[in-house]
Amino acid sequence: MIVVTGATGGLGSATVENLLERVPADRIGVSVRDVARAQHFADRGVRVRQGSYADPAALRSSFAGAEQVLLVSGNDPAADLVGLHRDAVEAAVAAGAQRILYTSQQAAVPGNPYLPSEIHVATEAALAESGVAWTALRNGPYGTLEQVLGPWQRTGEIARPEDGPAPYTDRADVAEATAALLAGDRSFDGAITLTAPTAVTFDDLAAIASDLTGRTIERTVLNDEQWVADQIANGVPEQAARLMLTWYQASRAGYFAAADPLLAELLGREPSSVADRLAASIAA
């Protein structure tokens, strides 16, 4: 059995949907905090059990019978995510899982200024110490382009701090590739990187947006502290704004500059490009 955590979230849910196209529903289980939100999976024959990283006993029960477990990384900045992830790894081992897959992050290496990198580095270390086979999926940045670029369609500008090249990746592509791995299409030990094939900057994105819209979309570089102040003024908590600032700092230091061809290989096609995604966003 393949058990997926976080199956009511964006990535986990999309991964389960892709799995249902590849393997029988009775080979899929989900571990979710709220089973009512996963009823649509239960209705299709998926095993649904309650489980939470904060409740190791329930987690072990939800993992029972799993040959593979996909651990979707937590995102609560107030939680001890390293400890929760370590408990989840131990629960998967105790349940007899033969392989653990974990949604890590591109460039999850020591020294990366982007603060979540520390969580992923520590979790990958826990996986390496677990005694079972493991795969860390170092996913490229897969937030929506609206989140990445801000309200550029309304303002005519991409106003963000100084950046560097990054392979902005479609979450749908990541979910499809993750399902392919879980279904046994290919198997990898250790860390692998799944990204769009090309890394681009905000300057590149402004040029692409200009071509697509026939308007001149400006790229405005904001001072780091000005950007943080603007975010706070717009209601974003300062801690969250400063965490995001570390992403810009990492990107302009080149941590996300390398794209990887593996995602395309797993999909058997070219992943969605930023031009494709921008065009879809404009059409919507």
C-alpha positions as CSV (number, residue, x, y, z in Angstrom):
1,M,0.0,0.0,0.0
2,I,1.0,3.6,-0.7
3,V,0.1,6.0,2.1
4,V,0.1,9.8,1.4
5,T,0.1,12.4,4.2
6,G,-1.4,15.9,3.8
7,A,-3.8,14.5,1.3
8,T,-6.3,17.3,1.7
9,G,-3.6,19.9,0.9
10,G,-2.7,21.2,-2.6
11,L,0.2,18.9,-3.4
12,G,-0.9,15.9,-1.4
13,S,-4.4,15.9,-2.9
14,A,-3.1,16.3,-6.5
15,T,-0.7,13.5,-5.9
16,V,-3.5,11.2,-4.8
17,E,-5.5,12.1,-7.9
18,N,-2.6,11.2,-10.1
19,L,-2.1,7.9,-8.2
20,L,-5.7,7.0,-8.8
21,E,-4.9,7.1,-12.5
22,R,-2.0,4.7,-12.1
23,V,-2.9,2.1,-9.4
24,P,-6.1,0.6,-7.9
25,A,-7.7,2.6,-5.3
26,D,-7.4,-0.2,-2.7
27,R,-3.6,0.2,-2.9
28,I,-3.8,3.8,-1.8
29,G,-4.2,5.1,1.7
30,V,-4.3,8.7,3.1
31,S,-3.3,10.0,6.5
32,V,-5.2,13.2,7.2
33,R,-6.0,15.4,10.2
34,D,-9.7,15.7,9.3
35,V,-11.1,12.5,7.7
36,A,-14.3,14.4,6.7
37,R,-12.3,16.5,4.3
38,A,-11.1,13.3,2.6
39,Q,-14.5,11.7,2.1
40,H,-14.3,12.2,-1.6
41,F,-11.3,9.8,-1.6
42,A,-13.1,7.3,0.6
43,D,-16.0,7.3,-1.8
44,R,-13.6,6.2,-4.5
45,G,-12.2,3.3,-2.5
46,V,-9.1,5.0,-0.9
47,R,-8.4,4.0,2.7
48,V,-8.8,7.1,4.8
49,R,-7.4,7.2,8.3
50,Q,-6.9,10.0,10.8
51,G,-3.3,10.9,11.4
52,S,-1.3,13.9,12.5
53,Y,2.4,14.6,12.8
54,A,1.6,15.8,16.3
55,D,0.1,12.4,17.2
56,P,2.7,9.7,16.6
57,A,0.4,6.9,17.8
58,A,-2.4,7.9,15.4
59,L,0.2,8.3,12.7
60,R,1.5,4.8,13.1
61,S,-2.0,3.5,12.9
62,S,-2.7,5.4,9.7
63,F,0.6,4.1,8.2
64,A,-0.3,0.4,9.0
65,G,0.3,-1.9,6.0
66,A,2.2,0.8,4.0
67,E,5.0,-0.3,1.8
68,Q,5.7,3.3,0.9
69,V,4.8,6.5,2.7
70,L,4.9,10.0,1.3
71,L,5.6,12.6,4.0
72,V,4.4,16.0,2.8
73,S,6.5,18.6,4.7
74,G,4.7,20.7,7.3
75,N,4.5,24.5,6.9
76,D,3.5,25.8,10.3
77,P,6.3,28.3,11.2
78,A,5.3,28.2,14.9
79,A,5.7,24.4,15.1
80,D,8.9,22.3,15.7
81,L,8.8,21.0,12.2
82,V,12.1,19.1,12.5
83,G,10.8,17.2,15.5
84,L,7.4,16.5,13.9
85,H,9.1,15.3,10.7
86,R,11.4,13.1,12.8
87,D,8.4,11.6,14.6
88,A,6.7,10.9,11.2
89,V,9.8,9.2,9.9
90,E,9.9,7.0,13.0
91,A,6.2,6.2,12.7
92,A,6.7,5.1,9.1
93,V,9.6,2.9,10.1
94,A,7.6,1.4,13.0
95,A,4.7,0.7,10.6
96,G,7.1,-1.3,8.4
97,A,7.4,1.0,5.4
98,Q,10.0,-0.1,3.0
99,R,10.5,3.4,1.5
100,I,9.8,6.9,2.7
101,L,9.5,9.8,0.3
102,Y,9.6,13.3,1.6
103,T,8.7,16.6,-0.1
104,S,11.9,18.6,0.4
105,Q,13.0,21.8,-1.4
106,Q,15.5,22.6,-4.1
107,A,18.9,23.5,-2.8
108,A,18.2,22.0,0.7
109,V,21.9,22.4,1.6
110,P,23.7,23.8,4.6
111,G,24.3,27.6,4.2
112,N,21.2,28.3,2.1
113,P,19.8,31.6,3.5
114,Y,16.2,30.5,2.9
115,L,15.2,29.5,6.4
116,P,13.1,26.5,5.6
117,S,16.2,24.9,4.1
118,E,17.4,24.2,7.7
119,I,14.2,22.1,8.3
120,H,14.7,20.1,5.1
121,V,18.4,19.5,5.7
122,A,17.6,18.2,9.2
123,T,14.7,16.0,8.0
124,E,16.8,14.5,5.2
125,A,19.4,13.7,7.9
126,A,16.7,11.9,9.9
127,L,15.7,10.0,6.8
128,A,19.3,8.9,6.2
129,E,19.5,7.7,9.7
130,S,16.2,5.8,9.6
131,G,17.5,2.5,8.3
132,V,15.0,2.3,5.4
133,A,15.2,3.3,1.8
134,W,14.3,7.0,1.3
135,T,13.9,9.6,-1.4
136,A,13.9,13.3,-0.8
137,L,12.0,15.2,-3.5
138,R,13.8,18.5,-3.7
139,N,11.0,20.4,-5.5
140,G,11.5,23.7,-7.3
141,P,9.4,26.6,-6.2
142,Y,5.9,25.7,-7.1
143,G,3.8,28.5,-5.6
144,T,1.3,30.2,-8.0
145,L,2.8,32.9,-10.2
146,E,0.3,35.3,-8.6
147,Q,2.0,34.7,-5.3
148,V,5.4,35.0,-6.9
149,L,4.8,38.1,-8.9
150,G,2.1,40.0,-7.1
151,P,-0.6,42.1,-8.8
152,W,1.4,42.8,-11.9
153,Q,-1.7,42.6,-14.2
154,R,-3.3,45.4,-12.4
155,T,-0.2,47.5,-11.7
156,G,1.8,46.9,-14.8
157,E,4.9,46.1,-12.7
158,I,6.7,43.3,-10.9
159,A,7.7,45.1,-7.7
160,R,9.9,42.8,-5.6
161,P,13.3,42.8,-3.9
162,E,16.4,41.9,-5.9
163,D,16.2,38.3,-7.1
164,G,18.2,35.7,-9.0
165,P,17.3,32.9,-11.5
166,A,14.8,30.2,-10.3
167,P,13.0,27.4,-12.1
168,Y,9.4,28.2,-11.2
169,T,7.7,24.9,-11.4
170,D,4.0,23.9,-11.8
171,R,2.7,22.1,-8.7
172,A,0.6,19.9,-11.0
173,D,3.8,18.7,-12.7
174,V,5.4,17.9,-9.3
175,A,2.3,16.0,-8.2
176,E,2.2,13.9,-11.4
177,A,5.9,13.1,-11.1
178,T,5.6,12.2,-7.4
179,A,2.7,9.8,-8.3
180,A,4.9,8.2,-11.0
181,L,7.6,7.6,-8.4
182,L,5.2,6.2,-5.9
183,A,3.6,3.9,-8.5
184,G,7.0,2.4,-9.2
185,D,7.8,3.9,-12.6
186,R,11.3,4.6,-11.3
187,S,13.1,4.5,-7.9
188,F,15.8,6.7,-6.5
189,D,17.8,6.6,-3.3
190,G,18.6,9.9,-1.6
191,A,17.9,13.4,-2.8
192,I,16.6,14.2,-6.3
193,T,15.7,17.6,-7.7
194,L,12.4,18.2,-9.6
195,T,12.2,21.5,-11.3
196,A,11.0,23.2,-14.5
197,P,13.7,23.0,-17.2
198,T,14.6,26.7,-17.2
199,A,15.5,29.1,-14.4
200,V,14.3,32.7,-15.0
201,T,14.6,36.0,-13.2
202,F,11.9,38.7,-12.6
203,D,13.4,40.6,-15.5
204,D,12.8,37.6,-17.7
205,L,9.2,37.3,-16.4
206,A,8.5,40.9,-17.0
207,A,9.7,40.5,-20.6
208,I,7.5,37.4,-21.1
209,A,4.5,39.1,-19.6
210,S,5.1,42.1,-21.9
211,D,5.1,39.9,-24.9
212,L,2.0,38.1,-23.9
213,T,0.0,41.1,-23.0
214,G,1.3,43.7,-25.5
215,R,1.9,46.0,-22.6
216,T,5.1,47.2,-21.1
217,I,5.4,45.3,-17.8
218,E,8.1,47.0,-15.7
219,R,10.5,45.3,-13.3
220,T,10.9,47.4,-10.2
221,V,13.6,46.4,-7.6
222,L,12.6,47.3,-4.1
223,N,14.9,47.8,-1.2
224,D,14.7,44.8,1.2
225,E,13.5,46.8,4.2
226,Q,11.1,48.8,2.0
227,W,9.5,45.6,0.8
228,V,9.2,44.2,4.4
229,A,7.6,47.5,5.5
230,D,5.2,47.4,2.6
231,Q,4.3,43.8,3.4
232,I,3.6,44.6,7.0
233,A,1.5,47.6,5.9
234,N,-0.6,45.2,3.8
235,G,-1.3,43.0,6.8
236,V,1.5,40.4,6.4
237,P,3.0,39.4,9.8
238,E,6.6,40.7,10.1
239,Q,7.9,37.2,10.7
240,A,6.3,35.9,7.5
241,A,7.7,38.8,5.5
242,R,11.2,38.4,6.8
243,L,11.0,34.6,6.1
244,M,10.1,35.4,2.5
245,L,12.9,37.9,2.3
246,T,15.4,35.1,2.9
247,W,14.1,33.4,-0.2
248,Y,15.0,36.5,-2.3
249,Q,18.4,36.5,-0.6
250,A,19.0,32.9,-1.4
251,S,17.8,33.3,-5.0
252,R,20.1,36.3,-5.7
253,A,23.0,34.3,-4.2
254,G,22.4,31.6,-6.9
255,Y,21.0,28.8,-4.7
256,F,18.1,28.2,-7.1
257,A,19.8,28.9,-10.4
258,A,20.3,25.2,-11.5
259,A,17.4,23.6,-13.3
260,D,17.2,19.8,-13.5
261,P,16.0,17.6,-16.4
262,L,14.6,14.8,-14.2
263,L,11.1,16.2,-13.9
264,A,10.7,16.1,-17.7
265,E,12.0,12.5,-17.8
266,L,9.5,11.4,-15.2
267,L,6.6,13.1,-16.9
268,G,7.6,11.9,-20.4
269,R,7.1,15.5,-21.7
270,E,8.2,19.0,-21.1
271,P,6.9,20.5,-17.9
272,S,4.8,23.6,-18.1
273,S,6.9,26.7,-18.7
274,V,6.4,30.0,-17.0
275,A,5.2,31.4,-20.4
276,D,2.6,28.7,-20.5
277,R,1.5,29.5,-16.9
278,L,1.5,33.2,-17.4
279,A,-0.6,32.8,-20.6
280,A,-3.1,30.6,-18.7
281,S,-3.2,33.2,-15.9
282,I,-3.9,36.0,-18.3
283,A,-6.6,34.0,-20.1
284,A,-8.3,33.3,-16.8
